[in-house]
Amino acid sequence: MEQVKIIGSALPNIPWQERPEGCRNAVWRYRGNPIIGWEPTEKSARIFNSAVIPYGDGFAGIFRSDHKDGISNLHFGRSGDAIHWDIDDEEIHWKDPEGRPYDPSYAYDPRLIEIEGKYYIVWCTDFGGAALGLGMTEDFKTFTRFENPFIPFNRNGVLFPRKIHGRYILLSRPSDGGHTAFGDIFLSESPDLIYWGRHRRVMTKGGGSWQSLKIGAGPAPIETTEGWLLFYHGVSGTCNGYVYSFGAALLDIDNPSKVLYRTNEYLLTPQEDYETRGFVPNVVFPCATLQDAATGRIAIYYGAADTYVAVAFTRVDELVRYMKGHSRLLPGDETEYR
């Protein structure tokens, strides 16, 4: 197999640690985890399930903050090294395209992606039930919120980092009003981020028991020479409650509703104390990546136990090789399911 490469920009200041001696896993944890702990700002009880991106000479982040009153909201943060973060205590305030206030009643689990020089944020919001919120900023100072793309119930909205065949592509996970055994990953297209259609099912839950209850897209897909690399979470039900792990899939570069490979085994599952103990134990929930096209290095940012932000690492060539050797497709994965 030819070496797999990331299609994109070099990021020489990507945070990085080499694989620990004796570790055989395709993904390994940052030894300084967690990078954000309890009460990181005056308002915040916990920050987790957050998104980061290169910006200027450093990095910008949109962080899920569960306030001490129990309400989730989004906060902006900045960093020089993508490990140590200065996070605003005040939540982001939104305006609609006409300049009128348009703050959500709550907001959580953001994804952040740059498309054609603009930074788009997708999150879970209240719209008579859990639904997707969508907004944009050009400078991380003013934030414009658009119309909600879908009706309830929906979570885990993730935009692709470029248009495909002239259309924006959004992954999502339709659901219902609770944390139930209902959840496959779907894809929708839009010419303008307002009107959405051409819906396709991308992946179904199942396969290894770690993803038997439901699945959901994680960070924005990474474009590679082998296809779109998508990290996603999978949920299993146990006698001790839900367990959130994550794996990866490779999607067709021109038609990402088709799955080429997906990991039958998880890449990361709760093992460390900061993953197994917290406000919601036994959760690893990926929301963002940083990647360096020059070296193939990938840093994966994930929420741990609904309490912390943590980081893990992999290399694209090693990961794709592992995926091809440990893949199991389910019925409908490899076709355009419509």
Buried (B, 14 or more C-beta within 10 A) or exposed (E): EEEBBBBBEEBEBBBBBEBEEEEEEBBBBBEEBBBBBEEBBEBBBBBBBBBBBBBEEEBBBBBBBBBEEEBBBBBBBBBEEBBEBEBBEEBBEBBEEEEEEBBBEBBBBBBBBBBEEEBBBBBBBBBEEBBBBBBBBEEBEEBBBBEBBBEBBBBBBBBBBBBBEEBBBBBBBBBBEEBEEBBBBBBBBBEEBEEBEEBBBBBBBBBBBBBBBBBBBBBBBBBBBBBBBBBBBBBBBEEEEBBBBBBBBBBBBEEBBBBBBBBBBBBBBBEBEBBBEBBBBBBBBBBBBBBBBBBBBBBBBBBBBBBBBBBBBBBBBBBBBBBBEBBEBBEBBBEEBE
